[in-house]
Amino acid sequence: MKDKEREKYASVMNEIKRRTNVVYAFLNGERNAMYQAVNIELMCLQIRKILELIALSSLVANQKIFLRQVQNLKKMWNAKLILKDIERLNPDFYPNPIYEKPSDLEGVENDLINIKEGYLNKEDFIKAYDACGKILHAENPLGHKIDYKYYETNILIWMGKIKLLLNCHTIKLLNDNNLYVVHMQEQGKESSTVYVFELIKTLHL
């Protein structure tokens, strides 16, 4: 991935950060739409867009494919099918959450340790995407009422899992053998940062 594509990926992460800030502004009471049902609906809309950006982000290095998938999203409502369609293009599209710790190896600054639980996995993604989609439609007065308490509880959970997924993560991009380490936040920087690591194959004799 060239510098231009790295900048594109970082810009997608920055867009996610901006939308995340909106959600937390409503959660913390800094912003208010004067009607709690609308507050919840606004947050769910942002979460749904955040999830779409997560799904599409690994395709930014190929603009034609990225734009085509954006158009496909307008026609697709099933999160499972969305992920399956993107995974068909890039099997390693989903972010891999990690944390870094000082390495004992000579010449290596940090070891990259996989986070194994607590983050937004693909199953969580599907549940959150589908739930947020349902609340964006008007409530049927003759049907089941929307359980806004469910959303009040789960929005906070979803956001925590999204933050853990993206805070520090690795990605593999389409037609690219390198590994990319992404920091959503670094001291003294407003923008997300993307680092590239060349993967070296070891020959066993």
N, C-alpha and C positions, 0 to 999 in steps of 0.2 A: 504494500500500500504506500503510495507516494504521499508527500507532505500534504498535498491538496485533499486527498481522501481522508487522511488522518484528521485534518481540520473539519471535514464534513462530519465525520463520526463525532468529534468533540462538540460540534454545533448541535447535533441531535441530543447528546447528553446534556448540553446546556439548556436546550428546550425542555427536556424532562425536568431539570432542576427548577426552571421557572414555574412549570405547572405544579411541581411538588410544593413550591413555596405558596402557591395559591391555595392548595388543599390545606396546608398547615395554618394558613392565615384564617381560614374559616373554622378549622378545628380549634384553634386557640382563641377564637372570638375577636380577632383583630379586624376581620371583615364579617359583614352580616347582610344577608339579603332580606331581612325583616320577617322572614317566614321560614321556620326550620325545615319544612319539607323542601323548599327551594334551595336552602343551604346544602342539604344532602344531595339533591339532584345536581347542583353545580359541581360538588366535589366528585360525584360519580362520573360526570362527563369528563373531568380532568383525568381521573384515574383510567378511564377507558382510552383516552388519547395517549396517556403515558404508556399503557400496555401496547398499543399499536406502534408507538415509536420504538419500544424495546424489540418488538418482533421484526421491525423493518431495518433497524439500525445496522445490522451486519451486512446489508446489501448496498450500503452507500457507495462502496467502491465501484459499483457497476450501476451507473445512473439509469440506463434503459430498464434494467430489471427492477430497480427501486421504484421508478415512476409507474411501471406496469403493475407492481404489487399494490401501490397506493390506490390505483384505480380499482383493482380487484377488491380491496377492503370495502369500498363503497357498495359492493354488491354482496359481500359475505357478512353474515351475522354470527356464524358458528365459529367460536374461538378454536375448537379442536381442528376444524378444517383449515383455518388460517395458518395455524402452526404447522400443520402437515404440509401445506402448500409451500411455505417458506423453507421448511426442512428438506423438501425435495430439491430445492435449489442449493441450499447450503446446510448439510447435515449437522454442522457445528455452529449453527447460527445463534444458539441461546447463550447468553452471558454465563460465565463460570465464576461465581463469587469466591474471592480469596482474601487472606490477610497475609501481611508480610512480617517476617521476623528476621533479625540479624543472622546471617549464615556463618557456620563454622568452617565452610569451605574457603580455601585460599582463592582470592580473586573474585569471589562472589559476595556482593553486598547484602542481599536479602534472599531468603528462601521464600518461595510462593506456596502457601499452605491453603489447600482447598477447604472452603466452609461446607460442611456436610448437611447442616440442618438450620431451620429458622428463617431461611430466605424464601423468596417467591419462586417456587419451582413451577414446572410446566402445568402440573395439576392445579396448583393454586391460581396460576395465570388464567386457566380456562374458567374456573369457578368465579373469579373476580370479574373477568370480562363479561361473562354471561349475566351475572348479577347486576352489573352496572348498566348493561344494555336494557334489562327489563324495566329499570326505574326511569328510564328516559322517555317512556311512553306514558300517556295520560292514564290515570287509574280508571278502570271500568267500574262505574258505580253499582253495577249489578253483579260484579264478580268479586274475587278475593281482594281485600284491601292490601295496599303496600305496607309491609312491615318496616317502617322507618327506624324502629329500634334496632332491627337487625343490621341496617346499614350504619347507624351510629356506632355500633360496636365494631363492625368489621372494617370500616374505612380506616380506623386507626391501626388495626392488625395488618391490613393490606399494605398500608404505607410503610409500616415498620419492615415488612418483608421485602418490599421494593427497595428500600434504602439499603438493606443488608445485601441484596442481590447486586446492586450497582455501585455501592460505595467504593469498592476496589474490586475490579473484575478483569478477567482475561477474555479475549475473543479470538476466534479464527474466522477469517474473511474468505469470501468466494474467490477461488483461483489464486490463493495466496498461502504460501507455506510458512509464513512467519507467525509468531505469537505476539499478541498485543496486550499490554497491561494498561488498564485505564484507571485513573484516579479522578473521582468526581470532584474532590476538593483537595487543594493543597494550600498550605499557609502562604499568604501573600499573593495568591492567584484567584481570580474570579472564575476563569474558564476551566473546564475539565481538561485533563492532560492525558495524552495517549503516547505510550512508549512502545517501541518496536524491539523485539528480540528475534534474532535469527535462530531457527531450530537446526541443530546439527545432528545428523544421524551418526550413531556410533556403530562401527563395524565390529562384529564379534568373530574372531578367528578361531 
